[in-house]
Amino acid sequence: MKREHFSGDPIPTKVRPYQRAAVIGAGAWGTALAATFARAGVDTRLWGRDRAVVDAINTASVNTHYLPDIPLPCTLVATDDLTEALKGAEVALIVVPSRSLRGVARQVAAQAPAGMTVAVCAKGIEAETGLLMAQVAREELGDRAIGCVSGPTFAAETALGHPTAATVAFPFDYADRLNPQQSPAVRLALSLTTESFRAYVSDDLVGVEIGGAVKNVIAIACGMMTGAGFAENTRAALITRGLDEMKALAETLGGRRETVTGLSGIGDLSLTCSSTTSRNMALGQQLGQGLARKACFEGRPVVVEGEVNARSVTDLARRLGVSMPICETVRAILHDGADLGVAFADLWARPLEAEPRGMDVAFDHPASDQEIATLAERIS
């Protein structure tokens, strides 16, 4: 079938994809990305610690623990040997929880081939340092091309081949501007692109990473209010004002507001805030229904990135003087012992303000203390 270009599409240029890739982390998202590489024709090694998971991928082409019943490409090879995974790799994706990134990046640095490109697929801000994930990786991996892959992506849907789009972000130096088709971002985007997975390119690494970190916290807020019995009006307000918090933090750190209106910002935010497939949304919903934290997820020790990042995001925002009231509310409930109903009622009773920040208008909320207390009871 002849492929047609839409009017106004950029003129395609010749790009050389990566030939050999390593994916570090055999969880659901790591496995889905490795499958995407393999379907794109890239020689791919997937590294995981769990020998049973590795064996199942190699013998039955399925990740029985994280993506059961989803067939994987037979060309995908898994290993529990990091040296073997990285051998000859031109590019590596590090797909581990944010709190594990530094340690794993340090292991990769000790064994990675010279000149290997690295993309981080963890979303968050390191608690101890306030660094974004790519900055953490750079501290451990040194002078390499380091970027990220982020966007509105549920692992199972990606692995099943549902049409999916994501952003590949790397800083662009002078040489990349002159010859963008040979930049790490463009080469990785092409290497991940299949008939169903569409990768976009960005040079705003900060903006893309802030979107991924903050959206998880906002999703917990949406889940809390959904669990408390509220519906679309409330969720739309939280998503929209949460997006504004995301823009403010990104811009303060040197990112672009327009990046936050793309796939890695509003795209990922709207997905994560709209489905309990997201652990962040699911945690919030259970808390909103009155479950204690230790009882959520039927008592299983589930890692929820937004729970960790509620503290690290607001710590960073406080240091920079950025107002993030929704994220602060989530932090107060998760980490400071605040009552969920009171905290959200107080959020809604904050002074009223103009939506464009440039107007610099604020005035007291007219509701009485009793009316706010009534709202708190409804939420609780």
Beta strands, then each sheet from edge to edge (+ up, - down):
strand 1: 20-24
strand 2: 43-47
strand 3: 77-79
strand 4: 91-94
strand 5: 117-120
strand 6: 146-150
strand 7: 164-169
strand 8: 197-202
strand 9: 352-353
strand 10: 362-363
sheet 1: 3+ 2+ 1+ 4+ 5+ 6+ 7- 8-
sheet 2: 9+ 10-
end
